[in-house]
Amino acid sequence: MRTMIKRNLKLYLRDKATVFFSMLSVVIIFALYIFFIGDSISSGLQFLPHPNRLMRAWMLAGMLASASLTTSLGAYGIMINDRENKTIKDFYSSPISRRQIAGGYIATGFIISIIMSIFTLIFGEFYLGMAGGAVLDPELLLKLLPVIALSAFASSAIASFIVSFLKSNTAFSAASTVVGTLIGFLVGAYIPIGSLPDNVQWLVKYFPCAHSAVLYRQLLMEPAINENFTRQSSVVLRKCKEALGIVFVYNGKTAPAWVSVVVLVVTGVVFYSLAVLVLTRKQNEI
């Protein structure tokens, strides 16, 4: 399986177009913030001393949550190519078990998700530094690594389950387009969750990848929150956290961080299990 993973990683990283399009949602979020939503949202926070710093960290959290899903989905395009080109039949004739073949594809998506999320974080840190924002300290960056791994675990599991039902590059391209378009809304990266209608807010709160965004926001926005809300009441802070999706509130109760962790772990386990089940039961395709 290790050889399978190395082969898939090389194929993904060698195809620059695939890498770019799997990061397209990240580029869109960044562009929308720079040219449109950044100033409009910050204008509503002018009572704070440094609203731009707060919103830049908010943007980076959305980029990271989106990258976890779209990049892993892009990595699974290799599996679709192997199906269409019948390369998968060569693997079936080898002594590798079907479960190992499926595991090789799935592990590739997980690893790619982590790699590209770290790349997104580095880019975000560079942008924060250039824009005059507070660059994160090493301790906080280390705290982000487990969140990146957890987000990649859940997101790549969802992506693997989606891809397990696709048979052609045409279907895969259509699915990638739909996911890339919706992911920014579903993690609350295009518009703060507090600005969405109530029924859409509930959709976001129950979407697993949105919990990745919550964990990212709680860490990335902590320095900006400390410097912006020292003179504000706890009520103002609570309302801003709810509106920006830093915390999720269910039936009047604020969900602690461990709830988001549990959601991501369960999502990863369930969807990986389902994906492996579907993939290993296919006789002539993966």
N, C-alpha and C positions, 0 to 999 in steps of 0.2 A: 504493500500500500504506500510505502514511503516513496518508492520510485514513481508511482502514479501521481502522487502529490507534487513531486518535483517537476514532472512533465507538465502538469496542468498549470503550475505557477509560471513556468517559462513561457508557455503558450499565451497566457493572459498578459504578462508584462511585456511580451514582445509585440503584441498588437496594440499600438498606440491609440488607434481609433476606439477600440473597446474600452481602454482605460479612460479615455476622455469622456465617452458617452456614459460610462458608469458613474462618472463624477459630475455629470451635467446638472443634476438637481442641486448639488453644492454650489456650482457656479451660478445657477439661477437665484438661489437664496442670497448669495453674496451681492449679485448685481441688483436685485430688487431692493436690498437694504441700502446700498450705496446711492442708487438713483431715485428711489421712490419712498419706501416705507420708513427708512431710518429717520429722516427729518420729521415726518408726520407723526411718528410715535413719540419721538423725543420732545416735540413741541407740547405734548400733553403732560410732560414731566418737568416743565420749566421751574417748578417750585423746588426742585432738587438742585444741589450745587453742581453735580456732574452727571447729568442724564445720559449723555452720549457714551460714557464709559459703561454705564449700566446696560444700555441697549447693544453695544458692541459685543459684550459678553453673552447677552441673550441670543444674538445672531449666531455666534460661534457654536453655542449649544445646539441650535437647530441644524446647523451644517453638519455637526458630528452625528446627530441622531439620524439624519437623512443618509449620510455617507455609509453608515453601517449596513443599511438595507440595499441601496442601489449598487454598491460595489460588489457585494456578495452575489447579487443577482447577475451582474455582469460577468462575474467569474464562472457562473454556471452555464454561460453561453458555450463554453467548451464542451460540456456534456451534450448540448443540443447539436453542435457540429459533429460530434462523434456519432450521434444517432443518425443524422442525415447522411453522413459519409460512409456509414456502415463500419466505421473503425471499431465500434463497440464489439463487433463479432470477432475481431482479432483478440480482444481481451478475453472474450468468453472461451476461446480455444486455449488460452494459457492456464496454468495451474492456479491462478488467483481465483478465489471464491467470489461469487456475486456480491456478497456482503462487503468484501474488501474493495471491490470496484466501486460500489456505491459509496462506501466510506471515504475512498480517495477523492471522489468528486465533492462530497459534502465538506470534508476537511479543507479542501482548497478554498471554498467559499468563505469559511470561517477565518482562515489565515489571511486571505486577501482583504476581508473586512477590517481586520485589525491593522494591517499594514496601511491601508488607505485612510483609515481613521486617524492614525498617528500622523500621516502626511497632512491631513486636514488640520489637525491640531497645530502642527508646526507652521503651516501657512497662516492660521489664525493668530498665532503668537507673533509672527512677523508683522501682520497687519496691525495688531494692537500696538506694537512698538512704534510702527511708522505713523500711526494715527494719534499718537500721544497718550494712548491708554496705558493702564498699569499692566505690565507684563507679569504673568503668574510666577510665583516663587517655586523653587524646585520641589518643596514639600507638597504643594497643591498639585503640581504636575504628576507626582508619584501617586497621589490619591486618584487621579483620573484614569490611570492605567487599568485598575480592576473594573472600572465602569466601561471602559472601551472594550475589554474582553467580554464582559457580561452583555453589553449591547450587541457585540458581534455574534455572540452565542445565540441570542434570541432572534436577531434579524436574519442571520444566515439560515437559521432553521426555517423561518417563514419562507424565505426565498427558495430554499431547497424543496419545500413542499409544493410551492407554486410551479416550479420547473419540472417536478416529477410527472406532471400531467401534460407537458408540452412535447410535441413530436417534431416540430419543424422550426427553422430559423424565422419564418414568417410569423408564426404564433409567438415565438419568443420575443421578437421585436415589438409586436403589439403589446404583449404583457409588460415589457420593459418601459414602453412609452406610458402606459396607464399608471404603472407604479411610480415612475419618475415624476409624473405630473401630480399625482395625489399625495405623495409622501410629505411634501412641504406643508400641506394643509393638515394632514393627519397627525403630525408631530407638533403642530402649532408654530411652524417656522416662518410662514408667510405673514400671518396675522396673529397677534396675541389672542390667546384663547378667550380672554374676557370680552373681546370685540365680536365674538361669534354668537350666532343664535343659540339658545339653550339646547336644542336637540343636537346641533353640531358639536357643542361643547361635550355632551355626553358621548358622542361618537369618538371624539379625541381621547377622552379620559379612559375609554375602554379599549383603545388601540394599544397593543403591547409596546410598540416602538416609541409611543409618546412617553412612556415611563422612562425610557432611556434619556429623552430630552429633559425630563424632570430632574433626574440624577445629575446630568451634565449642568443644568442651570444652577442647581443648589451649590455645586462646587465652583463653577466658573464665575458666577455672579456674586459670590460671597464677599470678595474684597470691595466690589463696587457698592454692594448693599451697605457694608460697614461705613463707607465714607459718605454715602448719600442719605442715610436714614438716622444718623446719630441724633438729629434734632427733631425728628418726626415721631409722632405717637405710634404706639403699637398697632392701633387700628389702621392707620395709613399704611404701615408696612405690611400688615396682613392683607389688605385689599390689593396692594400692588403685587404681592406674591401670587395671589389668586388670579389676577388679571393677566399677568405675564406667564403663567403656567409654571411658576417655580414650585408650587405645591398644587395638588389636586384635592378638591373638597367633594366629599360624597355625603349627601344628606346632612349637610351642616357640619360634618366632621372632617378635619384635615388629615389626610393619609400620611403617616410617617414614611421616611425613606425606605424602611425595610419592606413596606408593601410593594413598592416599585421593584425592589430586588426580587421578591418572591414571584411577582408577575413575570419578570424576565426569565427567571430560572425555569418556572413551570412552562412558559411558552417555548423555550428552547428544547426542553425534554420532550414535550408533547409533539411538536412539529418535526423534530428530528426523527422521532420514532415513527411517525406517520410517513415521512419521506422515505426512510429506509424500507419500510414495509411495502410501499408502492413500487419503489425501484427494484427491490429484489424479487418481486412477484412478476415483473414483466419478463417474458421469455425471450423476446427478440429485440428489446429496446430498453434504454434507460432514459 
